[in-house]
Amino acid sequence: MNPASQRAAESTLGQSAASDLDAIYAKIARRIIPFLALLFVMAWLDRNNIGFAKLQMVKDLGFSEAVYGFGAGIVYLGYMLFEIPSNLLLERIGARKTFARITILWGVTSIATVLVRTRSSSIFCGFCSARSKRVCFRA
């Protein structure tokens, strides 16, 4: 095979591989971007609900401003503590199982906020909520 035809064959093969890679990225984008957008909206609503919850928690549960501030701050402590372990688990079990784990645990801990009656249960629930949804989106 002469060098000119060899270069032409390599060029065609390179274009085919690039085209296949573009198709893979397009398929990934079509499948995961809408799901991530939905998770982003849910995370944004969840973070905003912390502020709305203050209006009722301070009055109904008798929380002081300091207790509420500590409880809201503990949410972000959970984000920081579980950043690396969550990413290691993501690498070990894969993205599909990780997203399933996150969304299920996030839903369970969000539902569990109904049970908040004391300061300690509020802090625990906030910490668990941050722990479960840590991977979705960072503040």
Buried (B, 14 or more C-beta within 10 A) or exposed (E): EEEEEEEEEEEEEEEEEEEEEEEEEEEEEEEEEEEEEEBEEBBEEBBEEBEEBBEEBBEEBEBEEEBBEBBBEBBBBBBEBBEEEBEEBBEEEEEEEBBEBBBEBBEEBBEBBEEBEEBEBBBBBBBBBBBBBBBBBEE
